[in-house]
Amino acid sequence: MKYYFHLQYKMINRSFIEYGMPVILGYLILICAFIFGSKTLFEKVDYAIYVYLLSYLTLVLKLSDVKRNRFLKYCFKSSEYKKIRITENIIIALPFIGFLIYLKDFQFIPVFLIIGTILGSINLKSDYNVTIPTPFSKQPFEFTIGFRNTFYFFLISLFITFKAIEVSNLNLGIASLISILAIVFSYYSISEPSFFVWNYNLNPKMFLIQKIKTSLIYFSYLALPITIVLGIYFYENLITILSFVFVGYVFLITIILAKYAAYPDKMNIIQGVLIAFSIYLPPMLVFVIPYFYFQSLKQLKPLLK
Amino acid sequence: MIQIENLSKKYGNKIVLNSISIFFENGKVYGIVGENGAGKTTLFNCIAGLETFEGEIKSDIPKLKNHLGLLVTEPYFFSKITGKEYIQLLCNARNIHTIDFEKSNIFDLPLNEYASKYSTGMKKKLALTAILLQENNYFILDEPFNGVDIQSNIIITEIIHKLKELGKTVIISSHIFSTLNDTCDEILILENKTISKKVGKIEFNQLESEMKKITVGNKIDLLGLK
């Protein structure tokens, strides 16, 4: 069991190294991002504790992956297996609990521990065969897979939009738009095996254009209903709403180009830093987009001659 | 037609393929035979353009990769993508957008279910179906019979015969000699990093006997089975 956790620690370190980041810096950034994210959440959002619980639940459900746990069961005795599952769920709960202690908000701490213990003790079934329908099957890939993995987030976004209208708070509505954008960005975080790029009978430029076109259309499927509803209810702020959507489109293009600028590797620290700077200072995109574009052409050329 | 001239491949200082020259004709089926690790998959990746190499590969249709169907040994499937969507994805990549899934599903696959949940054999049949629907002129099938049931083996053999009849160039690797015997016009032996031997159909039986003799030898007796 001790070796298992040692191995997990090594695997996390390797993922920092793979990202081109010194291990200590990686942990430091993670801790700072968590504290900053938590602080912002509890300062700006009314029902922050529920978002906190949902975030924890999402992480723990990832560890409940059936195949992963089947493998653990093969490796360990059933008593050890349960200990491992509960321990890792509790370890993940620690940062959340730590921040709640800092806030002197002790009420929900037992909920985190109970969720961790229960999900660590039960085995999720693997034999459900429900295929979640999506409107993205004509060009299946990022959006099809992403939507099926994150559809429940869209329900939350819709709920936030509904709340925004109910309490006449445009900022809340904009937050729901941003949340959709953030979810869609996550669809481009994985690098597909080169076989799937190689298959295209397109040159790198046309490949990128097709990827961007599909992404903009499919993002519109998700963002436009909320945009229209917000546009109707906050008509006097229509320009602001449309500006956010436009910026969303531009950042989506940036993310796609950033992904292929690093391809076949995952996005590394260079892309990460440039995107972070661009979010902080959007005019930087004038330089960042062309840089990612030419880098993408270079990276795709060996596969799409 | 695919013509390979002096193809060599190195990983660092390690030579994996050394000065390979082969001519694959249209309307013929070729088997590539070699031990595990002999370099068959590397050779296939080089032909497909998935790996860089020294030497030259020419084909009668320009841009070979855009007309090549590649069935890899262990096809990769994204989680939460259905069989139907996998086929659509690969066909879209070749600009084919209209697919009659009902008619094309000759292996009776559950196309509306997630492909990642398929068995090994079903995954292979799905990957094969997808590259067949891409309307390719050349096919590289890396162990197409691996993990597939007997009924589907028969269908795959017939598909290969049909591809030959249609004038396509088919290159297969298989560890089951009988499958090569049933489908190939020529078998090429990949050993010591190069093609050491080319054998025509009439010599297949002799090749099989030789391979048995060399590979098995007296190894079974050494086990001392009782």
Chai-1 contact restraints between the chains, C-beta under 6 A:
chainA,res_idxA,chainB,res_idxB,connection_type,confidence,min_distance_angstrom,max_distance_angstrom,comment,restraint_id
A,T131,B,T82,contact,1.0,0.0,6.0,A-B,restraint_1
A,T131,B,N112,contact,1.0,0.0,6.0,A-B,restraint_2
A,S137,B,E85,contact,1.0,0.0,6.0,A-B,restraint_3
A,P140,B,E85,contact,1.0,0.0,6.0,A-B,restraint_4
A,P140,B,Q88,contact,1.0,0.0,6.0,A-B,restraint_5
A,P140,B,L89,contact,1.0,0.0,6.0,A-B,restraint_6
A,F141,B,L89,contact,1.0,0.0,6.0,A-B,restraint_7
A,T144,B,E85,contact,1.0,0.0,6.0,A-B,restraint_8
A,I145,B,F78,contact,1.0,0.0,6.0,A-B,restraint_9
A,I145,B,K80,contact,1.0,0.0,6.0,A-B,restraint_10
A,I145,B,I81,contact,1.0,0.0,6.0,A-B,restraint_11
A,R148,B,K80,contact,1.0,0.0,6.0,A-B,restraint_12
A,P193,B,Y76,contact,1.0,0.0,6.0,A-B,restraint_13
A,W198,B,L50,contact,1.0,0.0,6.0,A-B,restraint_14
A,N199,B,L90,contact,1.0,0.0,6.0,A-B,restraint_15
A,N199,B,A93,contact,1.0,0.0,6.0,A-B,restraint_16
A,Y200,B,A93,contact,1.0,0.0,6.0,A-B,restraint_17
A,N201,B,N66,contact,1.0,0.0,6.0,A-B,restraint_18
A,N201,B,R94,contact,1.0,0.0,6.0,A-B,restraint_19
